[in-house]
Amino acid sequence: MLDTLFIDVILPLPVPNFFTYRVPNELNDDVIIGQRVIVPFGRGGKLYTALVKAKHHTPPKDYQAKYLYVILDNHPIVNEKQLKHWDWIADYYLAYPGDIFNAAIPGALKLSSETKFVINRNTEFNVDDLTDNEYQVHEALTIREVLTLSDVAEILSVKNIHQIIKSLIEKNIIIVVEEINEKYKPKVVQFIRLTPFADNEDNLPSIFDDLSRAKKQLAALMSFVQLSNRYQQITYEVPKLNLQKKANVSSSVINQLVEKNIFEIYDVVVNRLDDYGKEVEDVKSLNEHQTKAYNEIKASFKQHDTTLLHGVTGSGKTEIYIQLIKETIKEGKQVLYLLPEIALTTQLIVRLQKVFGDTVGVYHSKFNENERVEVWNEVLNFNLSANKENKRFQIIMGARSAMFLPYNNLGLIVIDEEHENTFKQFDPSPRYNARDASIVLAKLHKAKVLLGSATPAIETYWNAKENKYGLVELNYRHGKVLLPEILCADIKEATRKKQMKSHFSPLLIENMEEAFKNKEQVILFQNRRGYAPYMICEDCGNVPECNNCDVSLTYYKYTHQLKCHYCGISKNMPSKCLACGSSRISLKGFGTEQIEEELALFFPKIRITRMDADSTKSKNAYQKIINDFEEHQIDVLVGTQMVTKGLDFNNVSLVGILNADNMLKFPDFRAFERAYQMMSQVSGRAGRTKRGKVIIQTYEPYHPIIRQVMDSNYLEMFTDEMQQRKKFNYPPYCRLISFTLKHKDQNKLNIGADEFTNTLKKKFGTRVLGPEYPAVSRVKNYYQKKVLIKIERKISVTKARDLILEVKHHFEAFSNYKSVRISIDVDPY
């Protein structure tokens, strides 16, 4: 007799535990850990794609195990190392396994069922017993046979239809059916070939005779001969669209040739991911300083799994990465190259493809779901192949989500611009830091990690100084180019003397004129998008705010609308104050849209483009802007922090930082560190081939951070920050765990937040701070309060985690607080 087999699965739902299912006996030999299976879950038996986490023979104690429905894969789509990595993320970041499943697996690989309804033919009933709405649903089903929930809602013009459906089910009038929807669809392209009849040259005279009066059909046939290279040694397949374009004919002309038994159409499943299709180049040789750094990294890897490369901007860190990548793929191992910004992948992919060709793949959130599945499958196929040399997508470049791909044999992880906060996922859960999680991933693969930055994160540099990481310094720019000359424009003084031209100081205007005269390019940095951050009434002081969030609305001149950056709601710009009716309303502050407009007034012949979250929404928007700037089709690039992150442009001679004070005044313990990093990074875009200039506009020209940026003195900034953090007990001297409590009712939130905090204080004492309202206290109609715990580094993380989960479960057990949402963020920075 066969032992009953059970599986523990990860469901794509925010539930804390794994769920156990029974395996039908006939599938016992087919189940493998890491496969996708379809399982029912919940009262209605809704079907979900789950992932097999474990196999065993122990039935669950507290519930009756349901049977799994079907196994979706022949091979696992997730490997053992990935599952261990997911366990660490769930454990460290206090996240549910289902949250990690959702973050890691492309949406198109997660099938779910759609609830549908059909008439129960075995039930007899009296129509008079039905309500009007129930009768309407029944009548619709007799005509259409199958209805979905959305169909019923549309027929009845009612949003809340669940009571109606429930009543019909209880009366046995309708039956619920769950139908699985396949989301991933391979890309199919139609190709053309000759039929056996047309392929026989004996039939050519009759074919040409038949087409002598059909000139377009004849043109299509002749174009096919050219495109297919028919009478040469090497022939080619001919896509239908290419043939239509070449012959300048419509689809109907091709179809007529099909009807005449000359052409036949066949489908081919093709890859959505473009091939490189060019000759690869040799790796560039390193200069003296790069070679020294490269050798030091190799030596460091013998003692440390993780090494920090602290190299000034423009020092040629990427060329060192390429050398290390080349060595790793020669060993048949995979490489993960993590970048903080999608814009960076656009430029760097070109550099890497020139050397590695199709060995390089890209993965990020701008890809659609089907493209993500194809990258996933390429990485998976590398794992399944016995021959791992020169494999497609052996190198993966991408933003933080690329960390979740199914690597089986990682040899190297490069984390470029490791200091960037975009490696941190804030919402939704799991709220992980891809830099830290990648270091753990590397340990599972026994791989090496190289962290690269001109301005390392304080905790990273501290780890290197503490000998936890290796440290390699690269202090010389490539090509012996000097670091840019950084000048400070005192806009307080310039405003007093009435020398400012809108938001531009005389120093900045003068240097821009010189750059344009020399046909050089300029980057202007302003870390605010939109036209103006807010609008104010000059009479009553009213500022239009979002109806859903406690935040002012940003004005966009292009659409003439006020928009909320938190919930996305937009309103038409009012012509008068909505409070007092005054027409004296004015705009305050400035964003990238205003800079772009006003710069065009001062320099009407200059080509200006904006690069921010609003101008780069489409998939290829980054690539187009960067390509145009590289090809000198743009003279001035106005941007937010996107322009600060590692982009490399040879002709940029001037960078302008329009308002440094915004960064310095931000209410965050990392404000000075981030301001230094951002200003230093954007300064590094200037003068890659000859010494450039940077103009920093500020009201506080003698601020310590401004002076440290001007002197390129990272070490002084690091020393000052460490003193402050030690004094006030902030990382790296402690760990931070943040709690956000949310509710639509402010009173319930206040009561719940006080109760939760008091319970935490019983466990953690004075380490607990709060609860307090954050700067924006209401988002999407949810009021929110923050609670913070500072935990000493010597305290066991496991013990702290267990206490936190105990408090959370205790709090959620009270019926009064069940509606209060709690999100936990470990290392919330």
C-alpha positions in Angstrom: 0.0 0.0 0.0 1.3 3.4 -1.0 2.0 5.9 1.8 -0.1 9.1 1.5 2.0 11.9 0.3 1.5 15.5 1.5 3.0 18.7 0.3 3.5 22.1 2.0 3.0 24.9 -0.4 3.6 28.7 -0.6 0.4 30.4 -1.6 0.5 33.9 -3.3 -1.4 35.3 -0.4 -0.4 37.3 2.8 -0.8 34.3 5.1 1.9 33.6 7.8 2.0 29.8 7.4 2.6 27.2 4.6 -0.5 25.2 3.8 -0.6 21.4 3.5 -2.3 19.5 0.6 -2.7 15.8 -0.1 -1.2 14.4 -3.3 -3.3 12.0 -5.4 -1.6 8.6 -5.4 -1.1 8.7 -9.2 1.0 12.0 -8.9 3.2 10.8 -6.0 6.2 10.2 -8.3 5.7 13.4 -10.2 5.8 16.0 -7.4 9.1 17.8 -7.0 10.0 20.7 -4.7 10.0 24.0 -6.6 7.2 23.0 -9.0 4.0 25.0 -9.4 0.7 23.3 -8.6 -2.9 24.3 -8.7 -4.6 24.1 -5.3 -8.0 25.2 -3.9 -8.0 27.7 -1.0 -10.7 29.3 1.0 -14.4 28.6 1.5 -15.3 29.0 -2.1 -12.5 26.7 -3.3 -10.9 29.4 -5.4 -7.9 28.0 -7.3 -4.4 29.4 -7.0 -1.0 28.7 -8.3 1.1 27.6 -5.3 4.7 26.5 -5.1 5.8 23.2 -3.6 8.0 23.9 -0.5 8.3 20.5 1.1 7.1 16.8 0.7 6.3 14.6 3.7 3.9 11.9 5.0 2.5 13.9 8.0 -1.2 15.1 7.7 -2.0 18.5 9.2 -3.4 18.3 12.7 -5.8 21.3 12.7 -7.6 20.9 9.4 -8.5 18.3 6.7 -6.0 18.5 3.9 -7.5 19.1 0.4 -6.2 17.4 -2.7 -4.0 19.4 -5.1 -5.6 19.7 -8.5 -2.8 19.5 -11.0 1.0 19.9 -11.4 1.9 22.6 -13.9 5.6 22.0 -14.5 7.8 19.1 -15.6 10.8 20.7 -13.9 11.0 23.0 -10.8 10.8 26.7 -11.7 12.4 27.6 -8.3 15.5 25.9 -6.9 16.5 24.9 -3.4 18.9 27.9 -3.0 16.1 30.3 -3.9 13.7 28.8 -1.3 16.4 29.1 1.3 16.9 32.7 0.3 13.2 33.3 0.5 13.2 31.8 4.0 15.9 34.3 5.0 14.0 37.3 3.6 10.8 36.2 5.3 12.7 35.7 8.6 14.8 38.8 8.6 12.3 41.3 7.1 9.3 39.8 9.0 7.4 39.1 5.8 4.9 36.5 4.8 6.1 33.7 2.4 3.3 34.6 0.0 4.6 38.2 -0.2 8.0 37.0 -1.3 6.4 34.6 -3.8 4.5 37.5 -5.4 7.6 39.7 -5.5 9.8 37.0 -7.0 7.7 35.2 -9.5 6.5 37.0 -12.7 2.8 37.5 -12.6 2.2 35.5 -15.8 3.5 32.4 -14.1 0.8 32.8 -11.4 -2.4 31.3 -12.7 -5.6 32.0 -10.7 -9.2 30.9 -11.2 -12.1 33.1 -12.3 -15.4 32.4 -10.6 -18.2 31.6 -13.1 -21.8 30.7 -12.7 -24.0 28.2 -14.7 -27.7 27.2 -14.2 -28.3 24.1 -12.1 -30.4 22.0 -14.5 -31.4 19.5 -11.8 -33.4 22.1 -9.7 -37.0 22.9 -10.2 -38.3 26.2 -8.7 -41.1 28.7 -8.8 -40.1 32.0 -10.6 -42.3 33.9 -8.2 -39.9 33.0 -5.4 -37.2 35.0 -7.0 -36.5 38.7 -6.4 -36.3 41.0 -9.4 -32.5 40.9 -9.3 -32.4 37.1 -9.0 -34.8 36.7 -11.8 -32.6 39.0 -14.0 -29.6 36.8 -13.3 -31.5 33.6 -14.1 -32.8 35.0 -17.4 -29.3 36.2 -18.4 -28.0 32.7 -17.7 -30.6 31.0 -19.9 -29.4 33.2 -22.8 -25.6 33.3 -22.2 -25.2 30.0 -20.2 -22.1 31.3 -18.3 -21.7 34.5 -16.3 -18.7 35.9 -14.4 -19.0 38.2 -11.3 -18.3 41.2 -13.4 -21.0 40.2 -15.9 -23.6 40.0 -13.1 -22.6 43.4 -11.7 -22.9 44.9 -15.2 -26.3 43.3 -15.8 -27.8 44.5 -12.5 -25.9 47.8 -12.4 -25.2 47.1 -8.8 -21.7 47.0 -7.1 -22.6 44.7 -4.2 -23.9 41.5 -5.8 -22.6 39.0 -3.3 -25.9 38.7 -1.3 -27.8 38.1 -4.6 -25.3 35.4 -5.7 -25.3 33.8 -2.2 -29.1 33.6 -2.3 -29.2 31.9 -5.7 -26.6 29.4 -4.6 -28.5 28.6 -1.4 -31.7 28.0 -3.6 -29.6 25.6 -5.8 -30.6 27.7 -8.8 -26.9 28.3 -9.9 -23.7 26.4 -9.6 -20.3 27.9 -9.0 -17.5 26.9 -11.4 -13.8 27.9 -11.1 -12.0 28.3 -14.4 -8.2 28.5 -14.6 -6.8 31.3 -16.7 -3.4 30.9 -18.3 -1.7 34.4 -18.3 1.5 33.7 -20.2 1.2 33.7 -24.0 4.1 32.9 -26.2 4.7 35.4 -29.0 3.7 33.8 -32.3 4.8 35.2 -35.7 3.3 34.2 -39.0 5.8 33.1 -41.7 5.4 32.4 -45.4 6.7 29.5 -47.5 5.9 28.1 -50.9 3.4 25.2 -51.1 4.8 21.9 -52.6 2.9 22.9 -55.8 4.7 26.2 -56.1 8.0 24.7 -55.0 8.0 22.5 -58.0 9.7 24.4 -60.8 7.7 22.6 -63.5 4.7 24.6 -62.3 6.4 28.0 -62.5 5.1 28.8 -66.1 1.5 28.3 -65.1 2.0 30.3 -61.9 3.5 33.3 -63.7 0.8 33.0 -66.4 -1.9 33.1 -63.7 -0.3 36.1 -62.0 0.4 38.1 -65.1 -2.7 40.2 -64.6 -2.4 40.4 -60.8 0.6 42.7 -60.5 0.5 43.0 -56.7 0.4 39.3 -56.2 3.3 38.9 -58.7 5.3 41.6 -56.7 4.7 39.7 -53.5 6.0 36.4 -55.1 9.1 38.1 -56.4 9.7 39.8 -53.1 9.4 36.4 -51.4 12.1 35.0 -53.7 14.4 37.9 -52.8 13.8 37.8 -49.0 14.1 34.0 -48.9 17.4 33.9 -50.9 15.7 31.0 -52.7 18.3 30.4 -55.4 21.3 30.7 -53.1 23.0 28.1 -50.8 21.7 29.6 -47.6 18.0 30.3 -47.5 16.0 32.4 -45.0 12.6 32.1 -43.4 10.3 35.0 -44.4 8.0 36.7 -41.8 4.6 37.7 -43.3 4.9 41.3 -42.1 8.4 41.7 -43.7 7.0 40.4 -47.0 4.1 42.8 -46.9 6.5 45.7 -46.2 9.0 44.7 -48.9 6.3 44.2 -51.6 4.2 47.1 -50.3 1.1 45.0 -50.3 -1.7 44.3 -47.8 -2.5 41.1 -45.9 -5.4 40.3 -48.4 -2.9 40.0 -51.3 -0.9 37.4 -49.3 -4.2 35.6 -48.5 -5.1 35.5 -52.2 -1.8 33.8 -53.0 -2.7 31.3 -50.2 -6.0 30.6 -51.9 -4.2 30.0 -55.2 -2.0 27.3 -53.6 1.2 29.4 -54.0 1.9 30.4 -50.5 1.1 28.8 -47.2 1.2 30.5 -43.8 2.8 28.8 -40.7 3.2 30.0 -37.2 6.5 30.1 -35.3 6.9 30.8 -31.6 9.6 33.5 -31.3 11.5 35.1 -28.5 10.3 38.5 -27.3 13.9 39.4 -26.3 16.0 40.9 -29.0 19.3 39.3 -30.0 22.4 41.4 -30.0 23.3 40.3 -33.6 26.7 42.1 -33.8 30.3 41.1 -33.5 31.6 41.3 -29.9 34.7 43.3 -29.0 37.7 42.5 -26.9 37.8 43.6 -23.3 39.6 47.0 -22.9 42.9 46.8 -21.1 43.0 48.5 -17.7 45.2 51.4 -16.9 47.8 51.4 -14.1 45.4 52.5 -11.3 42.6 50.2 -12.5 45.0 47.2 -12.6 46.2 47.9 -9.1 42.6 48.1 -7.9 41.7 44.9 -9.8 44.6 43.0 -8.2 43.6 44.3 -4.8 40.0 43.0 -5.3 41.3 39.6 -6.3 43.5 39.5 -3.2 40.6 40.7 -1.1 38.3 38.0 -2.4 40.7 35.4 -0.9 39.9 36.7 2.6 36.4 38.3 2.2 33.3 37.2 0.4 32.3 40.9 0.0 34.5 43.7 -1.0 33.8 47.4 -1.4 35.4 49.3 -4.3 35.4 52.9 -3.3 36.3 54.7 -6.5 35.8 58.3 -7.4 33.3 59.2 -10.2 34.8 58.6 -13.6 37.6 56.3 -12.3 36.6 53.4 -14.6 34.9 51.1 -12.1 32.8 49.5 -14.9 35.9 48.3 -16.8 37.1 46.5 -13.6 33.6 44.9 -13.3 33.9 43.7 -16.9 37.3 42.0 -16.2 35.9 40.2 -13.2 32.7 39.2 -15.1 34.8 37.8 -17.9 36.8 35.6 -15.5 33.6 34.4 -13.8 31.8 33.3 -17.0 34.9 31.5 -18.2 34.4 29.3 -15.1 30.9 28.5 -16.3 29.3 30.5 -13.5 26.5 33.1 -13.6 26.8 36.8 -12.9 24.3 39.2 -11.4 24.9 42.9 -12.0 22.5 44.9 -9.9 21.8 48.6 -10.7 19.7 51.1 -8.7 17.9 52.6 -11.7 16.3 51.3 -14.9 17.9 54.2 -16.7 21.3 52.9 -15.9 20.6 49.5 -17.4 19.7 51.3 -20.7 23.3 52.7 -21.0 25.3 49.9 -19.4 23.6 47.1 -21.4 25.1 48.5 -24.6 28.6 48.5 -23.0 28.3 45.0 -21.8 26.8 43.6 -25.0 29.7 44.9 -27.0 31.9 42.6 -25.0 29.6 39.7 -24.1 26.9 39.8 -26.8 23.8 37.6 -26.0 25.4 36.3 -22.8 23.9 39.5 -21.2 20.2 39.7 -20.3 18.2 42.5 -18.8 15.4 42.2 -16.2 13.4 45.0 -14.6 9.9 46.3 -14.0 9.5 48.1 -17.3 9.3 44.7 -19.0 5.8 43.3 -19.5 4.8 40.1 -17.8 5.4 37.9 -20.9 8.9 39.3 -21.3 9.7 38.7 -17.7 8.6 35.0 -18.1 10.9 34.6 -21.1 13.9 36.0 -19.1 13.0 33.7 -16.2 12.9 30.7 -18.6 16.3 31.7 -20.2 17.9 31.7 -16.7 16.2 28.5 -15.8 17.3 26.8 -19.1 20.9 27.8 -18.3 20.5 25.8 -15.1 19.0 22.8 -16.8 21.7 22.7 -19.5 24.6 20.3 -19.1 26.8 22.6 -21.2 27.1 25.9 -19.4 29.6 27.6 -21.6 28.7 30.7 -23.7 25.1 30.3 -22.6 22.5 33.0 -23.4 21.8 35.2 -20.3 24.7 33.9 -18.3 25.0 37.5 -17.1 21.9 39.2 -15.8 21.8 43.0 -15.4 18.8 44.6 -13.7 17.2 46.5 -10.9 16.4 44.9 -7.5 13.9 42.4 -8.8 16.6 40.7 -10.9 17.9 39.2 -7.6 14.9 36.8 -7.6 15.7 35.0 -10.8 16.4 31.2 -10.6 20.2 31.2 -10.6 21.7 27.9 -9.9 25.5 28.6 -10.1 26.2 32.3 -9.2 29.9 33.1 -9.1 29.8 36.9 -8.8 27.3 39.6 -7.8 28.2 43.2 -8.7 26.2 45.9 -6.9 26.9 49.2 -8.6 26.1 52.5 -6.8 25.5 50.4 -3.7 24.6 53.4 -1.6 21.4 54.2 -3.5 18.1 53.9 -1.5 16.3 52.6 -4.6 17.8 49.1 -3.7 15.3 49.3 -0.8 11.7 48.1 -1.4 9.3 50.2 0.7 5.9 49.0 -0.5 4.4 46.5 -0.7 5.9 43.8 1.5 8.5 42.3 1.5 10.3 45.4 2.4 13.8 44.1 1.6 17.1 45.8 0.7 18.4 44.1 -2.5 22.0 45.0 -1.5 21.9 43.2 1.8 19.7 40.3 0.5 22.1 39.8 -2.4 25.0 39.4 0.0 23.0 36.6 1.7 22.2 35.1 -1.8 25.9 35.1 -2.6 26.7 33.1 0.5 24.2 30.5 -0.5 26.0 30.1 -3.8 29.5 30.5 -2.3 29.9 33.5 -4.7 31.7 36.8 -4.3 30.1 40.2 -4.0 31.6 43.5 -5.2 30.0 46.7 -4.0 30.9 49.7 -6.0 30.4 53.4 -5.2 32.1 56.8 -5.2 30.0 57.6 -2.1 29.4 54.4 -0.1 26.6 54.1 2.4 27.8 54.9 5.9 27.0 51.3 7.1 28.9 49.8 4.1 32.0 51.9 4.7 31.8 51.1 8.4 31.6 47.3 7.6 34.7 47.7 5.5 36.6 49.7 8.2 35.6 47.0 10.7 37.1 44.4 8.3 33.8 42.6 7.7 34.2 43.6 4.1 37.3 44.0 2.0 38.1 47.6 1.0 39.8 48.8 -2.2 40.3 52.5 -3.0 40.5 54.0 -6.5 41.2 57.7 -6.3 42.2 58.6 -9.8 39.9 59.4 -12.7 40.3 57.5 -16.0 42.5 59.2 -18.6 44.2 61.4 -15.9 41.1 63.8 -16.0 40.9 65.9 -12.9 37.8 65.8 -10.7 35.4 68.7 -11.6 35.9 72.2 -10.3 33.0 72.7 -7.8 31.8 76.3 -7.3 29.2 77.6 -4.9 26.6 80.2 -5.9 25.1 82.1 -2.9 21.5 82.6 -4.1 20.7 84.6 -0.9 23.2 87.2 -1.8 22.3 87.1 -5.5 18.6 87.6 -4.6 19.5 90.5 -2.3 21.3 92.2 -5.2 18.5 91.3 -7.6 20.9 89.4 -9.9 18.8 86.2 -10.1 17.2 85.4 -13.4 14.2 83.3 -12.3 15.9 80.3 -10.6 19.3 80.8 -12.2 22.2 82.6 -10.6 24.5 84.8 -12.6 27.3 82.3 -12.1 25.2 79.4 -13.6 23.9 81.5 -16.5 27.5 82.6 -17.4 28.8 79.1 -17.3 25.9 77.7 -19.3 26.6 80.4 -22.0 30.2 79.3 -22.2 29.3 75.6 -22.5 26.8 76.3 -25.3 29.4 78.4 -27.1 31.8 75.5 -27.0 29.0 73.1 -28.2 29.2 71.2 -24.9 26.3 69.7 -22.9 24.8 70.7 -19.5 22.9 68.7 -16.9 20.6 70.6 -14.4 19.5 68.8 -11.3 16.4 69.6 -9.3 15.0 66.9 -7.2 11.3 67.9 -7.6 9.1 67.0 -10.5 6.1 68.9 -11.8 5.9 72.6 -12.4 5.4 73.9 -8.8 5.2 72.0 -5.5 2.1 73.9 -4.4 -0.3 76.8 -5.1 -1.3 79.4 -2.5 -3.9 82.1 -2.2 -2.2 85.5 -1.5 -5.3 86.7 0.5 -6.4 83.9 2.7 -3.3 81.6 2.5 -5.3 78.5 1.4 -3.3 75.8 -0.2 -5.2 73.2 -2.3 -4.7 69.7 -0.7 -5.5 66.2 -1.9 -9.0 64.9 -0.7 -7.4 61.5 0.1 -4.1 62.5 1.5 -2.8 65.2 3.9 -0.5 66.7 1.3 -0.5 69.7 -1.0 -1.2 69.1 -4.7 1.7 69.7 -7.2 0.9 71.8 -10.3 1.6 70.4 -13.8 1.5 73.1 -16.4 1.6 70.7 -19.4 -1.8 69.3 -18.4 -2.9 72.4 -16.4 -3.7 70.2 -13.5 -3.0 69.8 -9.8 -1.8 66.3 -9.0 -1.1 64.2 -5.8 2.2 62.4 -5.8 0.9 59.9 -3.2 -2.5 58.6 -4.6 -2.2 59.9 -8.1 -5.5 61.9 -8.1 -5.6 65.0 -10.3 -7.8 68.1 -10.4 -8.2 70.9 -12.9 -6.3 74.0 -11.9 -8.8 76.5 -10.3 -9.0 80.1 -11.7 -9.7 81.4 -8.2 -9.2 80.4 -4.6 -11.7 77.7 -3.6 -11.8 79.0 0.0 -12.3 82.8 -0.4 -12.9 83.3 -4.1 -9.9 85.6 -4.6 -8.2 85.5 -8.0 -4.8 86.3 -6.4 -3.4 82.8 -6.4 0.3 82.1 -7.0 2.6 79.1 -7.5 5.4 78.5 -5.0 8.6 76.6 -5.5 9.8 75.0 -8.7 10.1 71.6 -10.3 11.8 70.1 -13.4 8.9 71.2 -15.7 9.3 74.8 -14.7 13.1 74.7 -15.2 12.6 73.2 -18.7 10.1 76.0 -19.6 12.1 78.9 -18.2 15.4 77.8 -19.6 13.9 77.8 -23.1 13.1 81.5 -22.6 16.7 82.4 -21.8 18.2 80.1 -24.4 15.6 79.8 -27.2 17.9 78.0 -29.6 19.0 75.3 -27.1 17.5 71.8 -27.2 16.2 70.9 -23.8 14.8 67.6 -22.5 13.5 66.5 -19.1 14.2 63.2 -17.4 12.0 62.4 -14.5 9.3 59.9 -13.5 6.7 61.7 -15.6 8.7 61.8 -18.8 9.9 58.2 -18.6 6.7 56.3 -18.1 6.8 54.3 -21.3 9.0 51.3 -21.7 11.7 52.8 -24.1 11.5 56.4 -22.8 14.8 56.0 -20.9 16.6 54.6 -23.9 15.4 57.3 -26.2 16.4 60.2 -23.9 19.8 58.7 -23.1 20.6 57.8 -26.8 19.6 61.3 -27.9 21.8 62.9 -25.2 24.7 60.6 -26.2 24.3 61.6 -29.8 24.3 65.3 -29.0 20.6 65.7 -30.0 20.0 67.3 -26.6 22.0 70.3 -25.2 20.5 70.4 -21.7 19.2 67.5 -19.7 17.0 68.7 -16.8 16.3 65.9 -14.3 15.6 64.6 -10.8 17.8 62.0 -9.0 17.6 59.8 -12.1 20.4 61.9 -13.6 22.7 61.4 -10.6 23.0 57.6 -10.9 26.1 56.5 -12.7 25.3 57.8 -16.2 28.4 58.4 -18.4 28.3 61.2 -21.0 31.5 62.4 -22.6 30.4 65.8 -23.7 29.0 67.1 -20.4 31.1 70.0 -19.2 28.8 71.6 -16.7 26.4 70.4 -14.0 24.1 72.7 -12.1 22.5 71.8 -8.8 19.6 74.3 -8.6 18.6 73.9 -4.9 20.9 72.1 -2.6 19.0 73.3 0.5 16.0 71.0 -0.1 18.1 67.9 0.4 19.9 69.3 3.5 16.6 70.2 5.3 14.9 66.8 4.8 13.6 65.4 8.2 15.6 62.2 8.2 18.7 61.0 10.1 20.4 60.2 6.8 19.6 63.7 5.2 23.2 64.9 5.3 24.6 61.6 4.0 22.1 61.4 1.2 22.6 65.1 0.3 26.4 64.5 0.1 25.9 61.4 -2.0 23.4 63.0 -4.4 25.5 66.2 -5.0 28.7 64.2 -5.4 27.1 61.8 -7.8 25.5 64.4 -10.0 28.8 66.4 -9.9 30.5 63.3 -11.2 28.6 63.5 -14.5 30.7 66.6 -15.5 34.0 66.4 -17.3 34.5 62.7 -18.3 37.0 63.6 -21.0 38.3 67.0 -19.7 37.9 68.8 -16.4 34.3 70.0 -16.0 32.5 72.4 -13.7 29.8 72.1 -11.1 27.7 75.0 -9.8 25.9 74.4 -6.5 23.1 77.0 -5.8 22.4 77.4 -2.1 21.3 79.8 0.6 24.0 78.3 3.0 27.3 78.3 1.1 29.3 77.5 4.3 27.2 74.5 5.3 29.6 71.6 6.3 28.1 69.2 3.7 28.4 71.8 0.9 32.1 72.4 1.8 32.7 68.6 1.9 31.2 68.1 -1.5 33.3 71.0 -2.9 36.4 69.4 -1.4 35.3 65.8 -2.4 36.0 64.9 1.2 34.0 61.7 1.8 36.1 60.7 4.8 35.3 63.9 6.7 31.6 63.5 6.0 31.8 59.8 7.2 33.6 60.8 10.4 31.1 63.6 11.2 28.1 61.4 10.5 29.5 58.6 12.6 30.0 60.9 15.6 26.4 62.1 15.3 25.0 58.6 15.0 26.9 57.4 17.9 25.7 60.3 20.0 22.0 59.8 19.1 22.1 56.0 18.7 21.4 55.5 15.0 22.7 52.9 12.5 25.3 51.5 12.2 25.3 51.6 16.1 21.9 50.1 16.3 19.2 48.4 14.2 15.9 50.2 13.4 12.6 48.5 13.0 9.7 50.7 12.0 5.9 50.0 12.4 3.2 51.8 10.4 -0.3 51.5 11.7 -3.2 52.5 9.4 -6.9 53.0 9.8 -9.6 55.1 8.1 -11.0 56.2 11.5 -8.5 58.5 13.2 -9.9 57.8 16.7 -9.6 54.0 16.3 -6.0 54.5 15.0 -5.0 56.5 18.0 -6.5 54.0 20.5 -4.9 51.0 18.5 -1.5 52.7 18.2 -1.4 53.5 21.9 -2.3 49.9 22.8 0.3 48.5 20.4 3.0 50.8 21.6 2.4 50.1 25.2 2.6 46.4 24.6 5.8 46.8 22.7 7.2 48.9 25.6 6.6 46.1 28.0 8.9 43.9 25.9 11.5 46.5 24.7 11.3 49.3 27.3 12.8 52.7 26.3 14.0 51.3 23.0 10.5 52.1 21.7 9.7 55.6 20.3 6.3 56.8 19.4 3.6 56.6 18.3 3.8 59.7 16.2 2.1 61.0 13.1 4.6 61.2 10.1 5.0 64.3 8.0 2.2 63.1 5.7 -0.3 61.7 8.3 -3.0 60.5 5.8 -2.5 58.6 2.5 -5.3 57.2 0.3 -7.8 58.0 3.1 -5.9 56.0 5.7 -4.5 57.8 8.7 -1.2 56.5 9.8 1.1 56.6 12.8 4.7 55.5 13.2 6.4 53.5 15.9 10.2 53.0 16.0 12.3 50.5 17.8 16.1 51.0 18.2 17.8 47.7 19.0 21.4 47.3 20.0 23.5 45.3 17.6 24.6 42.9 20.3 20.9 41.8 20.9 19.9 38.6 19.1 17.9 39.4 16.0 16.0 36.1 16.3 14.9 36.9 19.9 13.8 40.5 18.9 11.8 39.1 15.9 10.0 36.5 18.1 9.0 39.2 20.6 7.8 41.5 17.8 5.7 38.8 16.2 4.3 37.8 19.7 3.2 41.4 20.2 1.7 41.7 16.7 -0.3 38.5 17.0 -1.5 39.5 20.5 -2.7 42.9 19.1 -4.4 41.4 16.1 -6.2 38.9 18.2 -8.4 41.7 19.7 -11.6 42.2 17.7 -11.4 46.0 18.3 -8.0 46.2 16.5 -8.5 43.7 13.7 -9.2 46.5 11.2 -6.0 48.3 12.1 -3.4 47.5 9.5 0.2 47.0 10.7 3.2 47.0 8.3 6.7 46.2 9.6 9.9 47.6 8.0 13.2 46.3 9.2 16.1 48.6 8.3 13.7 51.3 7.1 16.3 53.4 5.3 
